[in-house]
Amino acid sequence: MNGLQIDTTTGDLLVAPSGALIAPADSFIAEFVIRSLRGDIKEHPLLGAEAPLMLAGTPDPFWPGNTKKMLQACGLPVSNLTLSPDGVVIIS
């Protein structure tokens, strides 16, 4: 999936000689889905893996499978998603 790109330091839209810069945005989409809460996206209220809610508690054993399905529904080619014991999400 492609999207408009911005400069992360200034927040300005990046432009190429022919117009706005469009580049792959798969990593942004994956991070957004993992960090968002259900209800954050008005058009898709059930989308959101709710990772911040697991920061102070026990991880849900079904979280990797549910998150993988959400990312695949967004068009990302995810074949494996695991959550390491120290809380690192590994997507392949």
C-alpha positions as CSV (number, residue, x, y, z in Angstrom):
1,M,0.0,0.0,0.0
2,N,1.2,3.5,-0.8
3,G,0.6,6.8,0.9
4,L,1.7,10.4,1.0
5,Q,5.0,10.9,2.8
6,I,5.9,13.6,5.3
7,D,9.1,14.8,6.8
8,T,9.2,13.4,10.3
9,T,11.1,16.3,11.8
10,T,9.1,19.2,10.4
11,G,5.8,17.6,9.5
12,D,5.9,19.0,6.0
13,L,4.7,17.1,3.0
14,L,7.5,15.7,0.9
15,V,7.4,16.7,-2.7
16,A,9.2,15.3,-5.8
17,P,9.8,17.3,-9.0
18,S,6.4,16.1,-10.4
19,G,4.3,16.5,-7.3
20,A,3.7,14.9,-3.8
21,L,6.0,12.0,-2.9
22,I,4.1,8.7,-2.7
23,A,5.9,5.7,-1.2
24,P,5.1,2.3,0.5
25,A,3.5,2.8,3.9
26,D,3.2,-0.7,5.1
27,S,5.2,-0.2,8.3
28,F,3.1,2.9,9.2
29,I,-0.1,1.0,8.7
30,A,1.1,-1.9,10.8
31,E,2.2,0.4,13.6
32,F,-1.1,2.3,13.5
33,V,-3.2,-0.9,13.7
34,I,-1.1,-2.4,16.6
35,R,-1.1,0.8,18.6
36,S,-4.7,1.9,18.0
37,L,-7.6,1.1,20.2
38,R,-11.0,-0.2,19.1
39,G,-13.2,2.7,18.2
40,D,-10.4,5.0,17.2
41,I,-11.3,4.7,13.5
42,K,-14.8,5.8,13.0
43,E,-15.3,3.9,9.7
44,H,-13.9,0.7,11.1
45,P,-14.7,0.6,14.9
46,L,-13.5,-3.0,15.4
47,L,-10.1,-2.3,14.0
48,G,-7.4,-1.9,16.6
49,A,-5.0,-4.4,18.3
50,E,-4.9,-2.4,21.6
51,A,-1.3,-3.1,22.4
52,P,-1.0,-0.1,24.9
53,L,-3.6,-1.9,27.1
54,M,-1.2,-4.8,27.6
55,L,1.6,-2.7,28.9
56,A,0.8,-3.2,32.6
57,G,-0.8,-6.6,32.4
58,T,-0.7,-10.2,31.2
59,P,-0.6,-10.5,27.4
60,D,-3.7,-12.0,25.8
61,P,-2.8,-15.4,24.3
62,F,-5.1,-14.8,21.3
63,W,-3.6,-11.3,20.6
64,P,-1.0,-12.4,17.9
65,G,-3.7,-14.3,15.9
66,N,-6.2,-11.5,16.1
67,T,-3.7,-8.9,15.2
68,K,-2.5,-10.9,12.3
69,K,-6.0,-11.1,11.0
70,M,-6.5,-7.3,11.4
71,L,-3.2,-6.6,9.4
72,Q,-4.2,-9.0,6.7
73,A,-7.6,-7.3,6.5
74,C,-5.8,-4.0,5.9
75,G,-4.0,-5.6,2.9
76,L,-0.6,-6.3,4.5
77,P,1.0,-9.7,3.6
78,V,1.6,-11.0,7.1
79,S,2.5,-14.7,7.3
80,N,3.6,-14.8,11.0
81,L,3.2,-12.5,13.9
82,T,4.6,-13.3,17.3
83,L,4.9,-11.5,20.6
84,S,8.2,-12.1,22.4
85,P,8.3,-12.5,26.2
86,D,9.8,-9.0,26.5
87,G,7.0,-7.4,24.5
88,V,8.5,-7.0,21.1
89,V,6.2,-7.6,18.2
90,I,7.8,-9.6,15.4
91,I,6.1,-9.5,12.0
92,S,7.2,-11.6,9.0
